[in-house]
Amino acid sequence: MARDLYLHETVDIVGQGAVPYMENSVVGFDADVVADRGLTLYGTWYVQGSTGRWPQVVNIWELVDGWEGWRRLCQRTNLRREANRELSSWWAEAASWRSGGFDRLLGATEGSLSLADVRAGEIEGELFIHELSRVQPGAALDFLAAVAEEWAPVMADHGHRLVGAWEVLFGESEVCTLWATDLDSHIALCRATEAARGFASPGATADERIPAWRERMRPLRTDWREEVLIPCPGSPMGPARWAD
């Protein structure tokens, strides 16, 4: 069966440009004209600086029509970029807020929500947990299947909803997962994790399933890193406006 494809962008931001970049160059990006309808915005977030590299923005785009959309995107923004005047104007504007980045092409697996699913379910998070994991070569699909079947229910018990479970394509040892949650739920999860590892956390109830999961995944997962993302208003999973 065909699966949904996504373009994942990690964007290095210049100075205080994260918010204007997201608002003007991402949410305001005309994908129909600039990218020949090859993609549509799935979400844009800035990285909470106390949890990862800053200043940085993460964009995820859903490719329209899968590989056919990828073909149109490649033609319009790369093979024929010199003839794309709209793209030239957009790049010139975006260059004032960003200095570079790193892209990944993602393939959706079980548990991932499409953009249509997000809109139908009115998915919104105060914040999102963004994870990039290294796995044994060839183990990506097995690991992500375990995330959807075993780990997602545990996370749901702690107020975290699985949004994306993606295999990173053009390689065989990286996966990306995304969870919608809120600050209080995430802190409660952190406290439960610490308590299960033997560290005192006032008011926390240890959840032994958490260290058990990590131990079981060690044969598949070689490294793991999470960061907190803050969604941009006007994006599919963002709030109506920035918090006061």
Beta strands, then each sheet from edge to edge (+ up, - down):
strand 1: 5-13
strand 2: 39-47
strand 3: 56-63
strand 4: 98-108
strand 5: 127-135
strand 6: 161-168
strand 7: 174-181
strand 8: 221-231
sheet 1: 1+ 3- 2+ 8- 5+ 7- 6+ 4- 1+
end
